[in-house]
Amino acid sequence: MTKIVTPADKLRDLLATGDLITMPCCFDALSAKLIEQEGFGLTFMSGFATSAVRIGEPDLGLMSYGEVLDQARNITDAVSIPVIGDGDTGYGNAMNVRRTVTGFAKAGCAAVMIEDQLAPKRCGHTKGKEVVGRDEAFDRIKAAVDAREAGADILILARTDARHQHGLTEAIDRTAKFKELGADILFVEAPKSVVEMRTVCAELSGPKMANIVEGGETPDLSPEELKEIGYQIAAYPLSLMAAAMKAMVETLQTMRQGVPRDDKLMAWPDLRQRIGFDDYYAESERYASSRRDS
């Protein structure tokens, strides 16, 4: 019998290569499809971008668990590459964390991120961040790992935002404990210099993720530099959304001026192909009742 390769299996295989994984982050099914079409092997459902796109609000803990999970299902249904879901703080106590992790696994995510911010959480590169105490932070990761061990086929990405409030040493100490508790991927958010990034990678074992926000607090290093430092995943949470927003605003300004806008648009045939019309029509030819004249 052929073994079914799950999303978590695909992510484990990527990590096993030891190579740096460049990970553009998505916010809906279409952005995830474009990432896959361009040959990237992994994506992350950016909480910042998803909140902006789904509810038109900033990433300040305004989206509910149900809304986030629904968006994750739409994304995983649209692509075959593994998707990491943003589980925020787990949406409650340790038992809520278990439910969150199990829910993301059922939704088809390869991994879920659980963090130690005080709820409602905030984007890691904005003001006002606070973290919970160590005991609660550790309980969240323990509960996440327990959900995985109970049968949820999913990896645990453990994140700390303690650097902002308590300094780098506390962030590293927390993350080391996350690893001891069984987290699969480690994420110290917002180191402020290359020296701090090197310290994180030198002191923590296992796969580590860098979060590259253009204009944010962490240095925007090249993939080669990130790999040399010791990171295995380079996440770009806002690149696609920022590019899309800039293009939309410029196109709207052009429309308001009443001038031609063809140079700002994807060609009609390319747009249809990217969305999936061509594939749909090819598949529908198998069924006589679904055929249409071209």
Backbone torsions as a table, in degrees:
resi	resn	phi	psi	omega
1	MET	NA	134.2	-179.7
2	THR	-71.7	130.5	179.8
3	LYS	-73.6	132.9	176.4
4	ILE	-77.3	124.4	177.9
5	VAL	-89.8	115.9	-176.7
6	THR	-88.1	164.8	174.9
7	PRO	-54.9	-40.2	178.5
8	ALA	-63.5	-38.7	176.8
9	ASP	-60.6	-42.9	-179.6
10	LYS	-61.8	-40.4	179.3
11	LEU	-69.5	-40.3	176.8
12	ARG	-59.5	-40.4	179.5
13	ASP	-65.3	-40.3	177.6
14	LEU	-62.0	-44.7	-179.2
15	LEU	-66.5	-32.5	-177.6
16	ALA	-67.1	-20.1	179.4
17	THR	-69.9	-25.5	-176.7
18	GLY	79.8	-2.9	-179.5
19	ASP	-78.2	158.5	172.9
20	LEU	-73.9	132.2	179.5
21	ILE	-104.1	112.8	174.7
22	THR	-79.8	122.0	-170.3
23	MET	-124.4	89.7	171.0
24	PRO	-64.5	141.1	-177.3
25	CYS	-98.8	143.3	-177.7
26	CYS	-104.3	175.6	177.3
27	PHE	-141.6	-10.5	175.6
28	ASP	-158.5	-178.5	-175.5
29	ALA	-63.7	-39.8	-177.6
30	LEU	-66.6	-45.9	179.4
31	SER	-63.1	-35.7	176.8
32	ALA	-65.1	-40.6	178.1
33	LYS	-62.7	-41.7	179.2
34	LEU	-63.5	-39.2	177.6
35	ILE	-61.3	-45.5	179.0
36	GLU	-65.4	-42.0	-179.3
37	GLN	-61.4	-29.7	179.6
38	GLU	-87.2	7.5	169.7
39	GLY	92.2	8.8	177.2
40	PHE	-79.5	142.8	-173.2
41	GLY	-96.4	-0.9	-175.8
42	LEU	-156.3	143.7	174.1
43	THR	-139.3	163.6	-178.7
44	PHE	-129.5	134.9	177.2
45	MET	-81.2	96.8	-176.2
46	SER	-63.5	122.5	178.0
47	GLY	-63.6	-40.2	177.8
48	PHE	-58.4	-53.0	-175.6
49	ALA	-70.2	-38.2	-179.3
50	THR	-65.1	-41.5	177.3
51	SER	-61.9	-41.3	179.7
52	ALA	-64.2	-42.7	-174.0
53	VAL	-79.7	-40.6	-174.3
54	ARG	-79.5	-43.9	-175.8
55	ILE	-119.7	-1.0	178.6
56	GLY	65.7	32.1	-177.3
57	GLU	-131.4	158.6	179.7
58	PRO	-69.7	161.8	-178.4
59	ASP	-79.9	79.1	-178.2
60	LEU	-130.2	34.4	177.2
61	GLY	75.6	23.4	-176.9
62	LEU	-84.1	-26.4	178.3
63	MET	-77.9	141.7	178.6
64	SER	-84.3	165.2	175.2
65	TYR	-55.4	-44.3	-178.3
66	GLY	-63.0	-39.9	179.1
67	GLU	-66.5	-42.7	179.4
68	VAL	-64.3	-44.2	-178.6
69	LEU	-64.6	-39.4	178.2
70	ASP	-61.8	-42.1	178.0
71	GLN	-65.0	-38.9	178.9
72	ALA	-62.4	-41.6	178.7
73	ARG	-61.7	-44.2	179.3
74	ASN	-58.9	-40.6	-177.7
75	ILE	-70.0	-49.3	-177.7
76	THR	-65.4	-29.8	177.3
77	ASP	-67.8	-24.5	-172.2
78	ALA	-90.0	-15.3	-173.4
79	VAL	-134.5	164.6	176.3
80	SER	-107.1	-11.1	177.9
81	ILE	-78.0	155.1	178.8
82	PRO	-66.5	145.8	-178.6
83	VAL	-122.7	132.2	172.7
84	ILE	-97.6	128.0	179.6
85	GLY	-94.6	150.8	179.3
86	ASP	-96.1	102.6	-179.1
87	GLY	-90.0	6.8	178.3
88	ASP	49.9	-131.6	-178.2
89	THR	-87.9	1.7	-177.4
90	GLY	93.4	-3.0	173.7
91	TYR	66.1	36.7	175.7
92	GLY	146.0	-147.5	-179.3
93	ASN	-82.3	-169.2	-175.8
94	ALA	-59.8	-36.0	179.7
95	MET	-68.5	-35.4	174.1
96	ASN	-64.3	-38.5	177.9
97	VAL	-59.8	-44.7	178.3
98	ARG	-57.9	-44.9	179.3
99	ARG	-64.1	-40.5	179.5
100	THR	-61.2	-48.1	-178.8
101	VAL	-62.8	-45.1	178.6
102	THR	-61.8	-40.3	179.3
103	GLY	-64.3	-41.9	178.6
104	PHE	-67.0	-35.1	176.8
105	ALA	-64.3	-45.4	178.9
106	LYS	-64.3	-28.6	178.8
107	ALA	-76.6	-6.6	177.1
108	GLY	97.0	11.7	178.5
109	CYS	-76.5	144.7	178.3
110	ALA	-80.6	-28.7	179.9
111	ALA	-151.8	161.4	175.8
112	VAL	-135.0	137.9	178.3
113	MET	-93.8	129.7	174.3
114	ILE	-122.3	132.5	-173.2
115	GLU	-123.0	170.7	-174.9
116	ASP	-107.0	19.3	177.0
117	GLN	-70.4	156.3	171.1
118	LEU	-73.7	131.7	178.7
119	ALA	-78.3	143.0	-4.1
120	PRO	-73.6	138.6	-175.8
121	LYS	-73.9	171.7	178.1
122	ARG	-133.8	157.0	173.3
123	CYS	-53.3	139.2	-174.4
124	GLY	-65.8	-12.9	-178.7
125	HIS	-116.2	24.9	176.0
126	THR	-122.4	170.8	-173.9
127	LYS	-78.8	163.4	171.7
128	GLY	87.4	12.2	-179.0
129	LYS	-73.1	139.2	170.4
130	GLU	-137.8	153.5	178.1
131	VAL	-117.2	156.2	176.5
132	VAL	-76.2	169.9	176.8
133	GLY	-65.8	164.5	-177.2
134	ARG	-55.6	-46.1	-175.3
135	ASP	-59.0	-44.6	179.4
136	GLU	-68.7	-39.8	177.9
137	ALA	-59.9	-44.5	-178.8
138	PHE	-68.4	-37.1	178.2
139	ASP	-62.2	-37.1	178.9
140	ARG	-61.0	-47.0	-178.8
141	ILE	-70.6	-37.9	176.3
142	LYS	-60.0	-43.8	178.6
143	ALA	-64.2	-40.0	177.9
144	ALA	-62.0	-45.3	179.0
145	VAL	-65.3	-39.1	177.7
146	ASP	-60.8	-39.6	177.6
147	ALA	-63.6	-41.0	176.6
148	ARG	-63.3	-45.6	-178.4
149	GLU	-67.4	-24.5	179.2
150	ALA	-80.6	-3.5	174.9
151	GLY	130.6	-6.0	177.4
152	ALA	-73.4	115.3	-177.1
153	ASP	-82.9	85.0	-173.4
154	ILE	-159.0	148.0	175.9
155	LEU	-92.2	154.0	-179.2
156	ILE	-107.8	119.6	173.9
157	LEU	-100.1	110.6	-175.3
158	ALA	-98.7	125.9	-175.2
159	ARG	-119.6	140.9	169.7
160	THR	-124.5	141.1	173.8
161	ASP	-110.0	19.4	-175.1
162	ALA	-67.0	-20.1	180.0
163	ARG	-55.0	-40.5	-175.2
164	HIS	-65.8	-42.9	-171.6
165	GLN	-96.2	-33.3	-171.0
166	HIS	-124.4	-2.9	178.0
167	GLY	96.8	168.2	-173.1
168	LEU	-68.2	-37.8	-178.4
169	THR	-60.2	-44.6	178.3
170	GLU	-64.1	-39.6	178.8
171	ALA	-61.7	-43.6	-180.0
172	ILE	-67.5	-41.5	179.1
173	ASP	-60.8	-44.3	178.2
174	ARG	-62.1	-44.6	-176.4
175	THR	-67.4	-35.9	175.7
176	ALA	-61.1	-38.8	177.1
177	LYS	-68.2	-37.7	175.9
178	PHE	-56.9	-43.4	178.8
179	LYS	-62.9	-44.4	179.3
180	GLU	-60.8	-34.7	-180.0
181	LEU	-75.4	-14.5	175.3
182	GLY	119.9	8.6	177.6
183	ALA	-62.3	144.2	-176.1
184	ASP	-90.0	-34.8	-177.6
185	ILE	-132.5	139.6	-174.9
186	LEU	-113.9	144.4	-175.0
187	PHE	-145.3	105.5	170.6
188	VAL	-93.8	111.9	-175.5
189	GLU	-78.4	139.7	168.2
190	ALA	60.2	48.4	164.5
191	PRO	-62.9	146.8	-168.4
192	LYS	-100.7	-2.3	-178.2
193	SER	-154.7	167.0	175.8
194	VAL	-63.5	-36.6	178.0
195	VAL	-60.4	-44.5	178.9
196	GLU	-64.9	-39.4	178.5
197	MET	-63.2	-41.5	177.5
198	ARG	-64.6	-39.3	179.5
199	THR	-63.2	-44.4	178.1
200	VAL	-56.5	-49.2	-176.1
201	CYS	-70.9	-32.4	-179.8
202	ALA	-71.7	-32.6	-172.7
203	GLU	-96.3	-10.6	-178.7
204	LEU	-118.4	134.1	178.5
205	SER	-94.0	160.8	178.2
206	GLY	89.4	175.0	-179.2
207	PRO	-62.8	135.1	-179.8
208	LYS	-127.7	145.4	-178.1
209	MET	-111.0	135.8	170.6
210	ALA	-102.9	140.4	-178.9
211	ASN	-113.0	109.6	-173.3
212	ILE	-103.5	101.8	176.6
213	VAL	-103.3	114.4	179.5
214	GLU	-58.5	120.6	-176.6
215	GLY	87.0	0.7	-179.3
216	GLY	-87.0	-164.5	-172.2
217	GLU	-83.5	-25.9	-177.1
218	THR	-87.7	134.9	179.0
219	PRO	-55.7	136.7	-179.3
220	ASP	-87.8	83.5	-176.8
221	LEU	-88.9	161.7	177.8
222	SER	-73.3	159.8	175.9
223	PRO	-55.4	-37.9	-180.0
224	GLU	-63.5	-41.8	179.1
225	GLU	-67.3	-40.4	179.6
226	LEU	-63.8	-40.9	178.3
227	LYS	-64.9	-42.8	-179.3
228	GLU	-62.9	-36.3	179.0
229	ILE	-67.5	-35.6	178.3
230	GLY	130.0	7.6	177.0
231	TYR	-81.0	152.8	176.6
232	GLN	-115.8	-19.5	175.9
233	ILE	-127.8	131.1	174.3
234	ALA	-113.8	107.6	-178.0
235	ALA	-93.6	138.7	177.7
236	TYR	-123.7	86.3	-167.9
237	PRO	-72.7	-24.3	-172.1
238	LEU	-121.0	-2.5	-173.6
239	SER	-58.2	-48.3	-177.0
240	LEU	-69.3	-43.3	-179.2
241	MET	-65.5	-41.4	179.4
242	ALA	-63.1	-40.4	178.2
243	ALA	-65.5	-41.8	-179.3
244	ALA	-66.5	-42.5	179.8
245	MET	-63.6	-41.4	178.9
246	LYS	-62.1	-43.9	-179.7
247	ALA	-65.5	-39.8	-179.6
248	MET	-66.9	-43.9	179.7
249	VAL	-62.9	-43.3	-180.0
250	GLU	-64.5	-39.0	178.8
251	THR	-67.3	-40.9	177.5
252	LEU	-63.1	-39.5	177.6
253	GLN	-64.3	-39.1	177.8
254	THR	-64.5	-42.1	178.7
255	MET	-62.8	-40.8	179.9
256	ARG	-63.7	-32.5	179.4
257	GLN	-80.1	-13.8	178.0
258	GLY	72.5	29.6	180.0
259	VAL	-111.0	161.7	-179.1
260	PRO	-57.6	144.9	-176.4
261	ARG	-128.2	12.2	-175.6
262	ASP	-56.9	-35.3	-176.4
263	ASP	-70.5	-10.7	-179.8
264	LYS	-99.2	-3.6	-171.2
265	LEU	-111.7	148.2	169.3
266	MET	-69.4	140.0	-179.9
267	ALA	-60.6	144.1	-176.6
268	TRP	-53.4	-47.0	178.4
269	PRO	-62.1	-39.3	179.0
270	ASP	-66.7	-40.1	179.5
271	LEU	-61.1	-46.3	179.4
272	ARG	-61.2	-42.8	-177.5
273	GLN	-66.6	-42.8	-178.6
274	ARG	-63.1	-39.2	-179.0
275	ILE	-72.5	-32.1	176.1
276	GLY	122.1	10.2	179.8
277	PHE	-60.1	-45.3	-176.8
278	ASP	-60.5	-44.2	178.4
279	ASP	-64.0	-40.9	-180.0
280	TYR	-61.3	-47.9	-178.6
281	TYR	-63.0	-39.8	179.1
282	ALA	-62.8	-43.2	179.4
283	GLU	-68.4	-38.8	-175.8
284	SER	-67.3	-19.3	178.0
285	GLU	-63.5	-17.2	178.6
286	ARG	-71.2	-16.9	-173.2
287	TYR	-121.2	117.9	-174.7
288	ALA	-57.9	-37.3	-176.6
289	SER	-73.9	-12.4	-178.0
290	SER	-101.8	-5.5	-176.7
291	ARG	-73.0	143.6	177.2
292	ARG	-133.7	152.1	176.3
293	ASP	-66.3	144.3	178.9
294	SER	-74.1	NA	NA
